[in-house]
Amino acid sequence: MTKIQSVVRGVGGYLPERVMSNDDLAKIVDTSDEWIVQRTGIRQRHIAAEGEYTSDLALVAAQRALENAGMDASEIDLIVVGTTTPDRTFPATAAILQQKLGITKGSAFDVQAVCSGFVFGVATADSYLKTGMARRALVIGAETASRILDWNDRTTCVLFGDGAGAIILEAQDVPDDAPENGILVSSLRTDGSHWDKLYVDGGVSTTQSIGHLRMEGREVFKHAVGMISDVVEEVLAKTGKTTEDLDWFVPHQANKRIIDGAGRKLGIPEAKTIVTVDKHANTSAASVPLALWVANEDGRIKKGDLVMIEAMGGGFTWGAALIRW
């Protein structure tokens, strides 16, 4: 007897060239580097150039993931893009990316779970691979969050940045008693009763406009640590693992205080936590894959490591996945 494992083959990322520091922001709104760092841990963020779209960021991240995997784009038969800032209302940014990669087979679609989009995408691709609907999946989180910010609102514009991260998952047939590998377990949650705590005040059906990001920061913070901890503990329970078994914890990079709070509640030491929020800010669906890319590039995450990813976003949505790298 055999089973299918969704194994990580490659990882890639991309950050726009333009860097905006906290001091740069202080020239736009009433804020300061000290104020931002103390409350969020953010020191800078990357901002997409004029004419640089979400699919452009995703393309570079995808190409780097393919290079890392030693694969050609023609081998991909599933593309899942987690994004809140698509190039267009339709078609899906995944379809535009597919065209840019020169792929004409398989399927490509977007997942809209805001900051949880990449984790939702990983769980979705894992299901496709394990049921035989695809063999090789490109899963991407890509955002140009700067396009939906109100640059007069210092409570939100200081928090976000642009970027894209990607991983390639491959379905591998192995004996039933083969060692665990790839995506082990995922868990996804949504509670729409909190939709108005983190949202965009525009949309096709409601205002026929893009709108701006709005957030009740204290409310989001109040729910974040508990929701993140619960879903991580659920994933660990499903696999019989504990936080002590983890080699790396890769959380959504929204706020250093949230990351620290979740780590304390879960009993995960800072030394095992990947943090990029200081350099990237909150890149929404791109934050987790960008952190994976950085830690893979610098050699921290190695083959065989046990890696927990998690995210929480508007909706509220939240989720986690355990990966044997």
N, C-alpha and C positions, 0 to 999 in steps of 0.2 A: 504494500500500500504506500501511496505517496501523498504529499500535501504541497500546497503552493505557499511560498513565502514572498512577500514584497520587500525586496532587498534594495538598500540604497547603493546606487552605482556612481553617482556624481553629485556635486554641489557647486553652485556658482552664485555670484552676487554682483550688484552694480550700484554705485552711488554717483549722482550727478556731480559735475566738476565744481560747481559753485558751492562754497561753504559760507554759511551765515552764522557768525558768532553771536553770543549774547550781547556783546557790546554793539554789534551792528543793529540788533533789535532795539536796543535802548535809544537809538536815533529815530526810531519809528513810533514806538509807544512808550508810555511811562513805566519803565522797568529798569532793572539793573542785573548785571552778571551775578552779583551776590544773592539777589532775590530769587532768581531762577534756579541757581545751583542749590540753594538751601532747600527749596520746596520740591525740586524735581530731579536734581542730579544732572541736568542737561547743561552742556557747555557750548554745543554747536549743533547745527543740522545742515543737511545738504538740500539745495533747492534746484529743481529742474529748470533748464534754460527755456527761453521762449521758443516754441516750436518743438520742444522735446516732450513727447507724450508717454503715457503709461506703457504702451506697447513697445516703445523704444527702450525704456528702462528694462522691461521684461526680456527683450530680445538679447541684450548684452548678457544679462544674468543667465539666460538659457544657453547661449553660446559657450559661456564659461563652464556651465555645468556639463554640457556635452563634451567639451575638451577635457574636463576633469575625469569624465567617465570613459574617455577614449571611444566615443560613439559618434555616429553620423545622425543628423536630424531625421533622415529617412527611416531610421529604426524606431522612431517614436510613433505610437498609434493612439495616444491619449494625451491631451493637454488640458489641465485644470488651472485656471488663474483665479486666485483670490484677490479681489479688488473692490474698492468703494469709489474709485475714481477712473472709470473706464474712458477710453478714447471717445466713444460715442454711446448714445443711448442703446443703439444696436448697429451693427452686429457685435457680438461679444468680443472683448479684447483678446480672448483666447483664439478666436477665429482670425483676427488681424495678425496676431503673432504667428499662427500656423502658416499664413500666407507669407509672412516675412522670412520664415524658416524654410520655405519651399516645400512644405509637407501638404499632400493632397489626400492622404488616407486617414482612417480612424476618425476620432471625434475630438471636438474642442469646445469647451464651454467655461463660463465664469461662475464663480461661487461668491455670493454676497453675504458675508457674515462679519463685515467690518474688520476689526482688528483680529478676530478669530479666523479670518478667511483662509489663511494658510493651513492651520490645524484642521479645519473642516475639509479643505482640499486634500490633505494627506489621507484622512479617513475615507473620503470618497474614492480616491484613486486606489487605495488599498483594497476596497470592496470590489472595484472593477477588476483588478488584477487577480484577486483570489477566486473570483467567479468565472474567470476565463474570458471576460469581455474585452480585455486588452492585455498586452504583454509588457510594454514599456511606457511608463507615464512620466510626463514632465509636469511637475507641480510647482507653481509659482505664486509668490505674493508680491504684488507690484502696486505702487501708489504714487500719485502726484498730489499728496494731501495739501500742498501749498495752494492748490487751485480752489479749494473750498474753505479756506480760512478767512476770517474777518480780521484783517491786519490792524484794525483799531481796537480789537478786543484782546487785552494783554493776558487774560486768563486762559485763552486758548491758542493764540498765534505763537506763543513761546514753546508750545509743547510738541509740535509736529514737524516732520521733515519728509523728504522724498527718497525713494529707493526701490530696489527690487532684489529678491533672492529666489533661488530655484534649487530643487533637487530632482534627481531622476530615480524613479523606482522601477525595478524590473521583477517580473514574476519568474520565480525559479522553482522547478519541480524537484523536491527532495524527499527522501524516505521519511516515513512518519516519525521515526526515532532520531531524525537529524537534529543537531543542536539548534536552539532558537536563533533566529536571525531576522533582520529587517524590522518591519512594523509588527510589534507584538500585540498591542491592544490600544484601541482608541476609545474615547468617551466624549460625546458632544452634548451640550445643553443649550436651551434657549428659554428665556422668560420674557415674553413680550410686554408684560405689565410695566416694565421699566423703560419702555422705548423712549419716553420723553425726557429721560435723564441724560441721554447722549444721542444726538440726532443732527440731521441737516434740515434747515428750515425751508427747503425747496424741493421740488420734484416734478416729474413729467405730468403726473395725474393731478397734483394739487395746485401748483403755482406756475407750471410750465417754465420753470427757471431752475438754475443750479442750486442756489441758496448757499448758506454758510453753516459751518459746523457750530453747534451749540452744546454746551455741557454744564451740568450741575456737578462741579468737581467734587464737592464734599460727599455727595450721594454716591458717585461712582467709586470714590475711595472707600467709602463705608462698606460697600458690597464686595469690592474686588478681592481682598485678601481671603475672605471666607469662601467665596465661589471658587477661586483658584485652588485653594487647599482641598476643598471637597472633591473636586474632579481629579486632582492628582492622586489623592488617597484612594479613590475608586479604581483608577487604572492600576495602581500598585496592588490593591486587593485582588483584582482579577487575575493577576499574574503571580501572586504569592510573593511578591518582592516587597522590600521596605526601602525607605529613603537611604539607608546605609548601603544598599546594593547599587545605588546610582553612582555613575562616574561623573555625569554632568547634568545639571539642571539648566535648561535654556528657556527662560520665561519670556513672555511678551515684554518688550522694552517700552513701557508707558511712563513709568515714574520710578525712580530709585527707591523711594519710600515704600511703594507697593511691593517691589521685588524683595526688599529687605524684610518687610512684614510677612510675606508669604514664606520666605526662607526660614524665618524664626518659628513660625507656626508649624511648618513641616519638619523642622529639625535638620534642614539642609545647610551646611556651612557655606560661607561666602566663597571659600576656596574652590567649591564645586559648582559655583554659579557663574554662567557666562553673562557679562554685562557689557552692553554697547550703547546704552541710552545716553551716556555722556557725549558720545561723538555723533550718534545718528538721530537722537531724539526719538519721538514716537513715529515710526514709519508705517503704522497700522498693520495691514496684512503682511507687509514686507519685513517686519521687525524680527520675527523668529527665524526665517530662512537667512536673513542677513547675518544674524548672530551665529547661526550654524556655519555659514560660509567663512566668517572671520575666524572662528575657533578651529575649523578644519584647515584653513590656510596656515594658521600659525602653529599647527601641530598639537594643539590641546586635545581635540577630539580625534581619537585613533580607532582603527578597525577593531571591532570587538567590544568597544565601550558601550555601556548602557546609558542611554540619553533620554531624558524626559523633556518634552516640549509642552508648553501650555500657553494659552492666550485667553483674553477676555475683551469683548468689544460691545459696541452699541447693539441694542436689541432687548435686553442684554443677551449676548451669546458668549459661551465659554466652552473650552474643551482642552483635552490633553491627549498625548499619545506617547507611548513608550517604544523606543527604537533601539534595537541592537545594531550598532553601526557597522 
